[in-house]
């Protein structure tokens, strides 16, 4: 089997990029031939580049032609699209349909149903785009505080909704959680075409079950931004006398660096191996996000190291973390509840370690590379079968 992987890199690397690279390594290690078609946003830094990109966000005819050329050259059995925004555009799906090649699309965020991509605005969950339409985002300037940018994104969302792109031009979708799948179904996407396949992580301990932890600190790993709940975390920690280590980068970096709380230690960016080492010894990780996370790699990596998690009681996080089994939930945005749950985990080390053990077992049962590749190849097979049928029947 030959798979063409399609991905638009963002200017700032994120979880989608990591997932894409992990999956490429995974399927290659299982004898699958992989070819790539990737672009990055470096080309749109200039004013001219931005204008050209905006004009092509809804449908890029130039990318449509380039992808057709790539498909004709490589002759893949299937195309797997991770991210198409903003350069590639949904034209990728029309190119695949034109050449009768089955196509799978991983739904990493909610960009296709809402210009916010997060289903939130001004720090609060907002699902208007699902329940009605996305034009409310234009005066709110949800995309980089730009009316023009928000208009173009709204146009992309509404055009492809009305055109039937998501119903007719994609053979199968990968949702990362049941929660995300249900949100897309609410938005009118075909339930029968969506399969849940979580992210995965390479085993940090080579299947060992008895994990010794040094403990002595709580860990936050992720983007330093508003939707990640960093403000709440820092405010809450002023009432907690226990080490908190923070790893990451983002717009709130200065706030973290300038935090004068003696128990908050900002470590900057770390590579994956360094993060895993930090997780191995952490008492637990904390995710105070205020938006519907997709499937944070941080959680599956924590599970692989036998580390429980304290998360906001929102969406996929609340689905992944089972209360008193693999961690705890706290009410999103509630400082008092966050502090209370942190203190419980710190004051009950035996229960916390038990949750860590359960997290490790959950990882071995659901999130290993061996399990994940079987699910992914099964999805490819379904897409190829469905794609061949639908494309033959449309002749």
Short mmCIF file of the C-alpha atoms (twelve columns), coordinates in Angstrom:
data_MODEL
# 
_entry.id   MODEL 
# 
loop_
_atom_site.group_PDB 
_atom_site.id 
_atom_site.type_symbol 
_atom_site.label_atom_id 
_atom_site.label_alt_id 
_atom_site.label_comp_id 
_atom_site.label_asym_id 
_atom_site.label_seq_id 
_atom_site.Cartn_x 
_atom_site.Cartn_y 
_atom_site.Cartn_z 
_atom_site.pdbx_PDB_model_num 
ATOM 1   C CA . UNK A 1   0.000   0.000  0.000   1 
ATOM 2   C CA . UNK A 2   1.144   3.525  -0.788  1 
ATOM 3   C CA . UNK A 3   -0.210  6.461  1.228   1 
ATOM 4   C CA . UNK A 4   0.063   10.119 0.268   1 
ATOM 5   C CA . UNK A 5   0.168   12.251 3.429   1 
ATOM 6   C CA . UNK A 6   -0.980  15.853 2.964   1 
ATOM 7   C CA . UNK A 7   -0.271  18.529 5.562   1 
ATOM 8   C CA . UNK A 8   -0.062  22.315 5.882   1 
ATOM 9   C CA . UNK A 9   2.427   23.217 8.633   1 
ATOM 10  C CA . UNK A 10  1.654   26.217 10.803  1 
ATOM 11  C CA . UNK A 11  4.224   28.950 11.464  1 
ATOM 12  C CA . UNK A 12  4.426   27.763 15.070  1 
ATOM 13  C CA . UNK A 13  4.746   23.992 15.378  1 
ATOM 14  C CA . UNK A 14  1.904   22.315 17.220  1 
ATOM 15  C CA . UNK A 15  0.361   19.008 18.180  1 
ATOM 16  C CA . UNK A 16  -1.011  18.337 14.688  1 
ATOM 17  C CA . UNK A 17  2.505   18.374 13.279  1 
ATOM 18  C CA . UNK A 18  3.651   15.901 15.933  1 
ATOM 19  C CA . UNK A 19  0.735   13.558 15.310  1 
ATOM 20  C CA . UNK A 20  1.344   13.623 11.557  1 
ATOM 21  C CA . UNK A 21  5.039   12.778 11.961  1 
ATOM 22  C CA . UNK A 22  4.276   10.042 14.504  1 
ATOM 23  C CA . UNK A 23  1.782   8.399  12.159  1 
ATOM 24  C CA . UNK A 24  4.187   8.513  9.233   1 
ATOM 25  C CA . UNK A 25  6.852   6.716  11.274  1 
ATOM 26  C CA . UNK A 26  4.244   4.256  12.513  1 
ATOM 27  C CA . UNK A 27  2.921   3.151  9.151   1 
ATOM 28  C CA . UNK A 28  6.375   3.124  7.566   1 
ATOM 29  C CA . UNK A 29  7.575   0.789  10.302  1 
ATOM 30  C CA . UNK A 30  4.723   -1.527 9.323   1 
ATOM 31  C CA . UNK A 31  5.778   -1.794 5.693   1 
ATOM 32  C CA . UNK A 32  3.575   0.946  4.216   1 
ATOM 33  C CA . UNK A 33  5.091   3.227  1.581   1 
ATOM 34  C CA . UNK A 34  4.612   6.905  2.420   1 
ATOM 35  C CA . UNK A 35  4.974   9.914  0.172   1 
ATOM 36  C CA . UNK A 36  4.320   13.455 1.369   1 
ATOM 37  C CA . UNK A 37  2.806   16.632 0.033   1 
ATOM 38  C CA . UNK A 38  3.464   19.397 2.554   1 
ATOM 39  C CA . UNK A 39  3.520   23.179 2.576   1 
ATOM 40  C CA . UNK A 40  4.258   25.664 5.346   1 
ATOM 41  C CA . UNK A 41  3.054   29.134 6.217   1 
ATOM 42  C CA . UNK A 42  6.435   30.783 5.829   1 
ATOM 43  C CA . UNK A 43  5.420   31.886 2.334   1 
ATOM 44  C CA . UNK A 44  2.594   34.101 3.663   1 
ATOM 45  C CA . UNK A 45  4.640   36.428 5.860   1 
ATOM 46  C CA . UNK A 46  4.762   39.126 3.175   1 
ATOM 47  C CA . UNK A 47  1.759   41.341 2.437   1 
ATOM 48  C CA . UNK A 48  1.524   39.935 -1.079  1 
ATOM 49  C CA . UNK A 49  1.704   36.390 0.260   1 
ATOM 50  C CA . UNK A 50  -1.105  37.087 2.734   1 
ATOM 51  C CA . UNK A 51  -3.329  38.570 0.020   1 
ATOM 52  C CA . UNK A 52  -2.701  35.613 -2.289  1 
ATOM 53  C CA . UNK A 53  -3.438  33.146 0.515   1 
ATOM 54  C CA . UNK A 54  -6.660  34.891 1.533   1 
ATOM 55  C CA . UNK A 55  -7.866  34.765 -2.070  1 
ATOM 56  C CA . UNK A 56  -7.334  30.998 -2.118  1 
ATOM 57  C CA . UNK A 57  -8.515  29.915 1.336   1 
ATOM 58  C CA . UNK A 58  -11.951 28.846 0.118   1 
ATOM 59  C CA . UNK A 59  -10.591 26.958 -2.909  1 
ATOM 60  C CA . UNK A 60  -7.043  27.078 -4.233  1 
ATOM 61  C CA . UNK A 61  -6.979  26.280 -7.944  1 
ATOM 62  C CA . UNK A 62  -3.173  26.300 -7.936  1 
ATOM 63  C CA . UNK A 63  -3.019  23.701 -5.141  1 
ATOM 64  C CA . UNK A 64  -5.785  21.720 -6.851  1 
ATOM 65  C CA . UNK A 65  -3.557  21.371 -9.922  1 
ATOM 66  C CA . UNK A 66  -0.380  20.664 -7.926  1 
ATOM 67  C CA . UNK A 67  -2.039  17.898 -5.922  1 
ATOM 68  C CA . UNK A 68  -3.448  16.306 -9.044  1 
ATOM 69  C CA . UNK A 69  0.069   16.275 -10.495 1 
ATOM 70  C CA . UNK A 70  1.393   14.694 -7.296  1 
ATOM 71  C CA . UNK A 71  -1.288  12.006 -7.352  1 
ATOM 72  C CA . UNK A 72  -0.670  11.219 -11.031 1 
ATOM 73  C CA . UNK A 73  3.063   10.939 -10.357 1 
ATOM 74  C CA . UNK A 74  2.919   8.827  -7.185  1 
ATOM 75  C CA . UNK A 75  -0.289  6.828  -7.834  1 
ATOM 76  C CA . UNK A 76  -1.142  6.363  -4.114  1 
ATOM 77  C CA . UNK A 77  -3.760  3.867  -2.968  1 
ATOM 78  C CA . UNK A 78  -5.106  6.440  -0.535  1 
ATOM 79  C CA . UNK A 79  -4.612  10.077 0.470   1 
ATOM 80  C CA . UNK A 80  -4.558  11.040 4.156   1 
ATOM 81  C CA . UNK A 81  -5.094  14.737 4.881   1 
ATOM 82  C CA . UNK A 82  -4.132  16.172 8.259   1 
ATOM 83  C CA . UNK A 83  -4.328  19.951 7.831   1 
ATOM 84  C CA . UNK A 84  -5.215  21.900 4.676   1 
ATOM 85  C CA . UNK A 85  -5.472  25.412 6.171   1 
ATOM 86  C CA . UNK A 86  -4.687  27.987 4.917   1 
ATOM 87  C CA . UNK A 87  -2.660  27.273 1.773   1 
ATOM 88  C CA . UNK A 88  -3.852  23.912 0.445   1 
ATOM 89  C CA . UNK A 89  -7.553  24.598 1.089   1 
ATOM 90  C CA . UNK A 90  -10.382 22.043 0.730   1 
ATOM 91  C CA . UNK A 91  -9.465  21.844 -2.961  1 
ATOM 92  C CA . UNK A 92  -7.443  18.778 -1.929  1 
ATOM 93  C CA . UNK A 93  -10.656 16.784 -1.542  1 
ATOM 94  C CA . UNK A 94  -11.910 17.788 -4.983  1 
ATOM 95  C CA . UNK A 95  -8.573  16.792 -6.518  1 
ATOM 96  C CA . UNK A 96  -8.852  13.325 -4.962  1 
ATOM 97  C CA . UNK A 97  -12.433 12.924 -6.142  1 
ATOM 98  C CA . UNK A 98  -11.489 14.033 -9.659  1 
ATOM 99  C CA . UNK A 99  -8.812  11.340 -9.867  1 
ATOM 100 C CA . UNK A 100 -10.933 8.744  -8.025  1 
ATOM 101 C CA . UNK A 101 -8.459  8.293  -5.169  1 
ATOM 102 C CA . UNK A 102 -9.911  7.485  -1.711  1 
ATOM 103 C CA . UNK A 103 -9.246  10.187 0.871   1 
ATOM 104 C CA . UNK A 104 -9.188  10.188 4.688   1 
ATOM 105 C CA . UNK A 105 -9.177  13.357 6.771   1 
ATOM 106 C CA . UNK A 106 -8.139  13.649 10.444  1 
ATOM 107 C CA . UNK A 107 -10.246 16.207 12.331  1 
ATOM 108 C CA . UNK A 108 -7.615  17.735 14.604  1 
ATOM 109 C CA . UNK A 109 -9.691  20.807 15.516  1 
ATOM 110 C CA . UNK A 110 -13.016 22.468 14.657  1 
ATOM 111 C CA . UNK A 111 -11.799 24.795 11.871  1 
ATOM 112 C CA . UNK A 112 -14.106 23.228 9.274   1 
ATOM 113 C CA . UNK A 113 -17.214 24.124 11.286  1 
ATOM 114 C CA . UNK A 114 -16.108 27.360 12.997  1 
ATOM 115 C CA . UNK A 115 -13.545 30.064 12.115  1 
ATOM 116 C CA . UNK A 116 -12.393 30.108 15.751  1 
ATOM 117 C CA . UNK A 117 -11.187 26.488 15.320  1 
ATOM 118 C CA . UNK A 118 -11.733 26.172 19.074  1 
ATOM 119 C CA . UNK A 119 -15.505 26.630 19.420  1 
ATOM 120 C CA . UNK A 120 -14.774 29.399 21.891  1 
ATOM 121 C CA . UNK A 121 -14.658 33.196 21.969  1 
ATOM 122 C CA . UNK A 122 -13.421 35.626 24.600  1 
ATOM 123 C CA . UNK A 123 -12.484 32.771 26.886  1 
ATOM 124 C CA . UNK A 124 -15.887 31.058 26.750  1 
ATOM 125 C CA . UNK A 125 -17.269 28.085 24.855  1 
ATOM 126 C CA . UNK A 126 -19.442 29.228 21.950  1 
ATOM 127 C CA . UNK A 127 -21.143 26.790 19.566  1 
ATOM 128 C CA . UNK A 128 -23.112 29.252 17.415  1 
ATOM 129 C CA . UNK A 129 -21.350 28.051 14.279  1 
ATOM 130 C CA . UNK A 130 -22.625 24.522 14.900  1 
ATOM 131 C CA . UNK A 131 -26.164 25.519 15.795  1 
ATOM 132 C CA . UNK A 132 -26.589 28.242 13.162  1 
ATOM 133 C CA . UNK A 133 -23.826 29.654 10.943  1 
ATOM 134 C CA . UNK A 134 -20.370 31.159 11.323  1 
ATOM 135 C CA . UNK A 135 -21.012 34.701 10.098  1 
ATOM 136 C CA . UNK A 136 -21.243 35.939 13.717  1 
ATOM 137 C CA . UNK A 137 -17.449 35.642 13.816  1 
ATOM 138 C CA . UNK A 138 -16.895 38.452 11.292  1 
ATOM 139 C CA . UNK A 139 -17.723 41.495 13.474  1 
ATOM 140 C CA . UNK A 140 -16.044 39.721 16.405  1 
ATOM 141 C CA . UNK A 141 -12.817 39.521 14.345  1 
ATOM 142 C CA . UNK A 142 -12.098 36.063 15.720  1 
ATOM 143 C CA . UNK A 143 -9.230  35.352 13.329  1 
ATOM 144 C CA . UNK A 144 -6.186  37.378 14.368  1 
ATOM 145 C CA . UNK A 145 -8.423  40.361 15.194  1 
ATOM 146 C CA . UNK A 146 -9.100  40.829 11.478  1 
ATOM 147 C CA . UNK A 147 -12.491 41.425 9.853   1 
ATOM 148 C CA . UNK A 148 -11.111 40.399 6.466   1 
ATOM 149 C CA . UNK A 149 -9.520  37.233 7.814   1 
ATOM 150 C CA . UNK A 150 -12.654 36.316 9.749   1 
ATOM 151 C CA . UNK A 151 -14.809 36.967 6.683   1 
ATOM 152 C CA . UNK A 152 -12.674 34.705 4.493   1 
ATOM 153 C CA . UNK A 153 -12.747 31.905 7.045   1 
ATOM 154 C CA . UNK A 154 -16.509 32.237 7.476   1 
ATOM 155 C CA . UNK A 155 -16.873 32.082 3.726   1 
ATOM 156 C CA . UNK A 156 -14.776 28.910 3.621   1 
ATOM 157 C CA . UNK A 157 -16.884 27.258 6.338   1 
ATOM 158 C CA . UNK A 158 -20.257 28.221 4.869   1 
ATOM 159 C CA . UNK A 159 -19.326 27.577 1.227   1 
ATOM 160 C CA . UNK A 160 -18.211 24.008 1.841   1 
ATOM 161 C CA . UNK A 161 -21.138 23.347 4.183   1 
ATOM 162 C CA . UNK A 162 -23.595 24.362 1.452   1 
ATOM 163 C CA . UNK A 163 -21.563 22.788 -1.354  1 
ATOM 164 C CA . UNK A 164 -21.710 19.408 0.399   1 
ATOM 165 C CA . UNK A 165 -17.947 18.995 0.460   1 
ATOM 166 C CA . UNK A 166 -17.945 17.202 3.808   1 
ATOM 167 C CA . UNK A 167 -20.785 14.900 2.801   1 
ATOM 168 C CA . UNK A 168 -19.579 13.926 -0.644  1 
ATOM 169 C CA . UNK A 169 -15.869 14.615 -1.166  1 
ATOM 170 C CA . UNK A 170 -14.264 12.756 1.749   1 
ATOM 171 C CA . UNK A 171 -14.463 8.978  2.088   1 
ATOM 172 C CA . UNK A 172 -13.719 8.730  5.797   1 
ATOM 173 C CA . UNK A 173 -12.891 10.914 8.789   1 
ATOM 174 C CA . UNK A 174 -10.801 10.289 11.876  1 
ATOM 175 C CA . UNK A 175 -12.062 11.925 15.060  1 
ATOM 176 C CA . UNK A 176 -9.790  11.831 18.082  1 
ATOM 177 C CA . UNK A 177 -12.540 11.303 20.664  1 
ATOM 178 C CA . UNK A 178 -16.232 10.451 20.879  1 
ATOM 179 C CA . UNK A 179 -16.838 14.013 22.053  1 
ATOM 180 C CA . UNK A 180 -15.287 15.483 18.903  1 
ATOM 181 C CA . UNK A 181 -17.160 13.003 16.717  1 
ATOM 182 C CA . UNK A 182 -20.461 14.050 18.271  1 
ATOM 183 C CA . UNK A 183 -19.727 17.738 17.727  1 
ATOM 184 C CA . UNK A 184 -19.150 17.128 14.038  1 
ATOM 185 C CA . UNK A 185 -22.323 15.065 13.808  1 
ATOM 186 C CA . UNK A 186 -24.197 17.968 15.424  1 
ATOM 187 C CA . UNK A 187 -22.746 20.167 12.687  1 
ATOM 188 C CA . UNK A 188 -24.279 17.897 10.047  1 
ATOM 189 C CA . UNK A 189 -21.366 15.643 9.150   1 
ATOM 190 C CA . UNK A 190 -22.091 12.002 8.213   1 
ATOM 191 C CA . UNK A 191 -21.899 9.777  11.280  1 
ATOM 192 C CA . UNK A 192 -21.238 6.652  9.244   1 
ATOM 193 C CA . UNK A 193 -18.061 8.184  7.833   1 
ATOM 194 C CA . UNK A 194 -16.465 9.106  11.172  1 
ATOM 195 C CA . UNK A 195 -14.303 6.670  13.139  1 
ATOM 196 C CA . UNK A 196 -12.740 7.490  16.496  1 
ATOM 197 C CA . UNK A 197 -9.013  6.822  16.649  1 
ATOM 198 C CA . UNK A 198 -7.096  8.455  19.503  1 
ATOM 199 C CA . UNK A 199 -3.541  9.681  19.324  1 
ATOM 200 C CA . UNK A 200 -0.791  7.385  20.532  1 
ATOM 201 C CA . UNK A 201 2.653   7.537  22.084  1 
ATOM 202 C CA . UNK A 202 5.681   5.291  21.941  1 
ATOM 203 C CA . UNK A 203 5.984   3.355  25.187  1 
ATOM 204 C CA . UNK A 204 8.186   5.219  27.643  1 
ATOM 205 C CA . UNK A 205 9.011   2.058  29.627  1 
ATOM 206 C CA . UNK A 206 9.016   -0.816 27.125  1 
ATOM 207 C CA . UNK A 207 5.956   -2.448 28.711  1 
ATOM 208 C CA . UNK A 208 7.227   -2.289 32.294  1 
ATOM 209 C CA . UNK A 209 4.410   -1.973 34.836  1 
ATOM 210 C CA . UNK A 210 6.285   -1.273 38.075  1 
ATOM 211 C CA . UNK A 211 7.174   2.395  37.740  1 
ATOM 212 C CA . UNK A 212 9.092   4.196  40.456  1 
ATOM 213 C CA . UNK A 213 8.425   7.932  40.760  1 
ATOM 214 C CA . UNK A 214 10.516  10.491 42.601  1 
ATOM 215 C CA . UNK A 215 7.651   12.967 42.757  1 
ATOM 216 C CA . UNK A 216 8.073   16.359 44.346  1 
ATOM 217 C CA . UNK A 217 6.433   18.542 41.673  1 
ATOM 218 C CA . UNK A 218 3.392   19.069 39.464  1 
ATOM 219 C CA . UNK A 219 3.908   19.548 35.717  1 
ATOM 220 C CA . UNK A 220 2.277   21.693 33.047  1 
ATOM 221 C CA . UNK A 221 3.274   21.069 29.424  1 
ATOM 222 C CA . UNK A 222 1.752   22.977 26.528  1 
ATOM 223 C CA . UNK A 223 1.229   26.235 24.705  1 
ATOM 224 C CA . UNK A 224 1.363   29.275 26.965  1 
ATOM 225 C CA . UNK A 225 -1.881  30.908 25.843  1 
ATOM 226 C CA . UNK A 226 -5.237  32.089 27.119  1 
ATOM 227 C CA . UNK A 227 -7.286  29.088 25.990  1 
ATOM 228 C CA . UNK A 228 -4.890  26.789 27.884  1 
ATOM 229 C CA . UNK A 229 -5.915  28.382 31.188  1 
ATOM 230 C CA . UNK A 230 -2.473  29.746 32.097  1 
ATOM 231 C CA . UNK A 231 -3.848  32.815 33.869  1 
ATOM 232 C CA . UNK A 232 -6.032  30.644 36.075  1 
ATOM 233 C CA . UNK A 233 -3.140  28.291 36.791  1 
ATOM 234 C CA . UNK A 234 -0.797  31.077 37.904  1 
ATOM 235 C CA . UNK A 235 -3.462  32.763 40.034  1 
ATOM 236 C CA . UNK A 236 -4.372  29.460 41.651  1 
ATOM 237 C CA . UNK A 237 -0.774  28.576 42.434  1 
ATOM 238 C CA . UNK A 238 -0.386  31.687 44.557  1 
ATOM 239 C CA . UNK A 239 -2.402  29.683 47.106  1 
ATOM 240 C CA . UNK A 240 -0.432  26.457 46.742  1 
ATOM 241 C CA . UNK A 241 2.923   25.838 48.349  1 
ATOM 242 C CA . UNK A 242 4.219   23.043 46.154  1 
ATOM 243 C CA . UNK A 243 6.570   23.100 43.136  1 
ATOM 244 C CA . UNK A 244 4.954   23.624 39.730  1 
ATOM 245 C CA . UNK A 245 7.133   23.164 36.663  1 
ATOM 246 C CA . UNK A 246 5.949   24.779 33.427  1 
ATOM 247 C CA . UNK A 247 7.162   23.740 29.971  1 
ATOM 248 C CA . UNK A 248 6.210   25.465 26.738  1 
ATOM 249 C CA . UNK A 249 6.113   28.697 24.774  1 
ATOM 250 C CA . UNK A 250 3.462   31.109 23.559  1 
ATOM 251 C CA . UNK A 251 1.942   34.582 23.949  1 
ATOM 252 C CA . UNK A 252 1.791   34.351 27.755  1 
ATOM 253 C CA . UNK A 253 5.470   33.468 28.075  1 
ATOM 254 C CA . UNK A 254 6.310   36.808 29.702  1 
ATOM 255 C CA . UNK A 255 3.586   36.329 32.306  1 
ATOM 256 C CA . UNK A 256 5.034   32.954 33.222  1 
ATOM 257 C CA . UNK A 257 8.632   34.195 33.222  1 
ATOM 258 C CA . UNK A 258 7.745   37.183 35.382  1 
ATOM 259 C CA . UNK A 259 5.714   35.184 37.878  1 
ATOM 260 C CA . UNK A 260 7.367   35.860 41.246  1 
ATOM 261 C CA . UNK A 261 5.822   32.893 43.036  1 
ATOM 262 C CA . UNK A 262 8.735   30.923 44.474  1 
ATOM 263 C CA . UNK A 263 7.055   27.586 43.744  1 
ATOM 264 C CA . UNK A 264 6.573   28.253 40.010  1 
ATOM 265 C CA . UNK A 265 9.534   27.188 37.878  1 
ATOM 266 C CA . UNK A 266 9.459   28.002 34.156  1 
ATOM 267 C CA . UNK A 267 11.673  25.606 32.185  1 
ATOM 268 C CA . UNK A 268 11.092  26.982 28.677  1 
ATOM 269 C CA . UNK A 269 10.748  24.693 25.680  1 
ATOM 270 C CA . UNK A 270 11.872  21.081 25.980  1 
ATOM 271 C CA . UNK A 271 12.192  18.316 23.419  1 
ATOM 272 C CA . UNK A 272 10.037  15.210 23.610  1 
ATOM 273 C CA . UNK A 273 12.555  13.088 25.496  1 
ATOM 274 C CA . UNK A 274 13.072  15.826 28.078  1 
ATOM 275 C CA . UNK A 275 9.314   16.159 28.531  1 
ATOM 276 C CA . UNK A 276 8.930   12.412 28.997  1 
ATOM 277 C CA . UNK A 277 11.675  12.422 31.644  1 
ATOM 278 C CA . UNK A 278 9.890   15.226 33.490  1 
ATOM 279 C CA . UNK A 279 6.599   13.335 33.309  1 
ATOM 280 C CA . UNK A 280 8.145   10.152 34.674  1 
ATOM 281 C CA . UNK A 281 8.859   11.801 38.016  1 
ATOM 282 C CA . UNK A 282 5.922   14.246 38.245  1 
ATOM 283 C CA . UNK A 283 3.218   13.585 40.836  1 
ATOM 284 C CA . UNK A 284 0.649   14.527 38.219  1 
ATOM 285 C CA . UNK A 285 0.199   16.809 35.225  1 
ATOM 286 C CA . UNK A 286 -2.316  19.635 35.066  1 
ATOM 287 C CA . UNK A 287 -4.370  20.876 32.099  1 
ATOM 288 C CA . UNK A 288 -6.572  23.887 32.970  1 
ATOM 289 C CA . UNK A 289 -7.722  24.487 29.373  1 
ATOM 290 C CA . UNK A 290 -10.879 26.515 28.792  1 
ATOM 291 C CA . UNK A 291 -11.609 25.151 25.296  1 
ATOM 292 C CA . UNK A 292 -12.558 21.810 23.770  1 
ATOM 293 C CA . UNK A 293 -9.149  20.205 23.382  1 
ATOM 294 C CA . UNK A 294 -8.815  17.643 20.592  1 
ATOM 295 C CA . UNK A 295 -6.736  14.798 21.981  1 
ATOM 296 C CA . UNK A 296 -3.749  16.371 23.720  1 
ATOM 297 C CA . UNK A 297 -0.544  14.440 23.154  1 
ATOM 298 C CA . UNK A 298 0.390   15.518 26.671  1 
ATOM 299 C CA . UNK A 299 -2.270  13.233 28.111  1 
ATOM 300 C CA . UNK A 300 -1.308  10.100 26.224  1 
ATOM 301 C CA . UNK A 301 2.386   10.729 26.984  1 
ATOM 302 C CA . UNK A 302 1.538   11.169 30.659  1 
ATOM 303 C CA . UNK A 303 -0.421  7.921  30.623  1 
ATOM 304 C CA . UNK A 304 2.572   6.138  29.101  1 
ATOM 305 C CA . UNK A 305 4.682   7.238  32.078  1 
ATOM 306 C CA . UNK A 306 2.097   6.245  34.666  1 
ATOM 307 C CA . UNK A 307 1.267   9.848  35.520  1 
ATOM 308 C CA . UNK A 308 -2.316  10.887 36.346  1 
ATOM 309 C CA . UNK A 309 -3.838  14.197 35.243  1 
ATOM 310 C CA . UNK A 310 -5.934  16.993 36.688  1 
ATOM 311 C CA . UNK A 311 -7.994  18.517 33.867  1 
ATOM 312 C CA . UNK A 312 -10.860 20.921 33.233  1 
ATOM 313 C CA . UNK A 313 -14.219 19.165 33.033  1 
ATOM 314 C CA . UNK A 314 -14.604 20.021 29.350  1 
ATOM 315 C CA . UNK A 315 -15.085 17.934 26.228  1 
ATOM 316 C CA . UNK A 316 -12.410 15.432 25.311  1 
ATOM 317 C CA . UNK A 317 -10.345 15.994 28.453  1 
ATOM 318 C CA . UNK A 318 -13.281 14.954 30.618  1 
ATOM 319 C CA . UNK A 319 -13.802 11.938 28.361  1 
ATOM 320 C CA . UNK A 320 -10.180 10.773 28.478  1 
ATOM 321 C CA . UNK A 321 -9.595  11.314 32.206  1 
ATOM 322 C CA . UNK A 322 -11.807 9.106  34.342  1 
ATOM 323 C CA . UNK A 323 -12.465 10.577 37.785  1 
ATOM 324 C CA . UNK A 324 -10.644 8.802  40.621  1 
ATOM 325 C CA . UNK A 325 -9.299  6.261  38.146  1 
ATOM 326 C CA . UNK A 326 -6.792  8.090  35.918  1 
ATOM 327 C CA . UNK A 327 -7.043  11.545 37.482  1 
ATOM 328 C CA . UNK A 328 -9.506  14.238 38.506  1 
ATOM 329 C CA . UNK A 329 -11.646 16.955 36.913  1 
ATOM 330 C CA . UNK A 330 -12.189 20.479 38.172  1 
ATOM 331 C CA . UNK A 331 -14.811 22.965 37.056  1 
ATOM 332 C CA . UNK A 332 -13.423 24.948 34.134  1 
ATOM 333 C CA . UNK A 333 -12.386 28.450 35.199  1 
ATOM 334 C CA . UNK A 334 -13.080 27.767 38.875  1 
ATOM 335 C CA . UNK A 335 -10.004 28.758 40.870  1 
ATOM 336 C CA . UNK A 336 -11.335 27.382 44.142  1 
ATOM 337 C CA . UNK A 337 -12.167 23.999 42.677  1 
ATOM 338 C CA . UNK A 338 -8.765  23.760 40.980  1 
ATOM 339 C CA . UNK A 339 -6.997  24.476 44.279  1 
ATOM 340 C CA . UNK A 340 -9.173  21.952 46.103  1 
ATOM 341 C CA . UNK A 341 -8.416  19.173 43.613  1 
ATOM 342 C CA . UNK A 342 -4.675  19.946 43.623  1 
ATOM 343 C CA . UNK A 343 -4.621  19.750 47.408  1 
ATOM 344 C CA . UNK A 344 -6.503  16.445 47.343  1 
ATOM 345 C CA . UNK A 345 -3.945  14.887 45.008  1 
ATOM 346 C CA . UNK A 346 -1.047  16.223 47.064  1 
ATOM 347 C CA . UNK A 347 -2.535  15.167 50.408  1 
ATOM 348 C CA . UNK A 348 -3.456  11.676 49.219  1 
ATOM 349 C CA . UNK A 349 -0.276  10.321 47.617  1 
ATOM 350 C CA . UNK A 350 -1.426  6.687  47.715  1 
ATOM 351 C CA . UNK A 351 -4.583  7.536  45.754  1 
ATOM 352 C CA . UNK A 352 -2.569  9.648  43.333  1 
ATOM 353 C CA . UNK A 353 -0.090  6.830  42.711  1 
ATOM 354 C CA . UNK A 354 -2.992  4.420  42.204  1 
ATOM 355 C CA . UNK A 355 -4.426  6.736  39.552  1 
ATOM 356 C CA . UNK A 356 -1.012  6.789  37.910  1 
ATOM 357 C CA . UNK A 357 -0.931  2.997  37.826  1 
ATOM 358 C CA . UNK A 358 -4.390  2.967  36.257  1 
ATOM 359 C CA . UNK A 359 -3.282  5.567  33.703  1 
ATOM 360 C CA . UNK A 360 -0.430  3.261  32.707  1 
ATOM 361 C CA . UNK A 361 -2.849  0.342  32.278  1 
ATOM 362 C CA . UNK A 362 -5.153  2.544  30.210  1 
ATOM 363 C CA . UNK A 363 -2.215  3.414  27.994  1 
ATOM 364 C CA . UNK A 364 -1.283  -0.229 27.454  1 
ATOM 365 C CA . UNK A 365 -4.914  -1.075 26.629  1 
ATOM 366 C CA . UNK A 366 -5.695  1.817  24.259  1 
ATOM 367 C CA . UNK A 367 -2.841  4.100  23.288  1 
ATOM 368 C CA . UNK A 368 0.168   2.060  22.197  1 
ATOM 369 C CA . UNK A 369 1.576   2.264  18.677  1 
ATOM 370 C CA . UNK A 370 0.758   -1.409 18.086  1 
ATOM 371 C CA . UNK A 371 -2.938  -0.862 18.766  1 
ATOM 372 C CA . UNK A 372 -3.027  2.424  16.880  1 
ATOM 373 C CA . UNK A 373 -1.585  1.131  13.622  1 
ATOM 374 C CA . UNK A 374 -4.221  -1.603 13.452  1 
ATOM 375 C CA . UNK A 375 -6.968  1.003  13.817  1 
ATOM 376 C CA . UNK A 376 -5.395  3.282  11.232  1 
ATOM 377 C CA . UNK A 377 -4.959  0.529  8.645   1 
ATOM 378 C CA . UNK A 378 -8.538  -0.583 9.228   1 
ATOM 379 C CA . UNK A 379 -9.707  2.979  8.536   1 
ATOM 380 C CA . UNK A 380 -7.652  3.040  5.346   1 
ATOM 381 C CA . UNK A 381 -9.259  -0.219 4.246   1 
ATOM 382 C CA . UNK A 382 -12.748 1.142  4.924   1 
ATOM 383 C CA . UNK A 383 -11.984 4.318  2.997   1 
ATOM 384 C CA . UNK A 384 -10.606 2.396  0.040   1 
ATOM 385 C CA . UNK A 385 -13.695 0.163  -0.057  1 
ATOM 386 C CA . UNK A 386 -16.105 3.075  0.308   1 
ATOM 387 C CA . UNK A 387 -14.134 5.244  -2.074  1 
ATOM 388 C CA . UNK A 388 -14.011 2.640  -4.811  1 
ATOM 389 C CA . UNK A 389 -17.738 2.043  -4.499  1 
ATOM 390 C CA . UNK A 390 -18.785 5.699  -4.458  1 
ATOM 391 C CA . UNK A 391 -16.459 6.692  -7.279  1 
ATOM 392 C CA . UNK A 392 -17.518 3.762  -9.479  1 
ATOM 393 C CA . UNK A 393 -21.189 4.435  -8.789  1 
ATOM 394 C CA . UNK A 394 -20.746 8.071  -9.795  1 
ATOM 395 C CA . UNK A 395 -19.370 7.202  -13.245 1 
# 
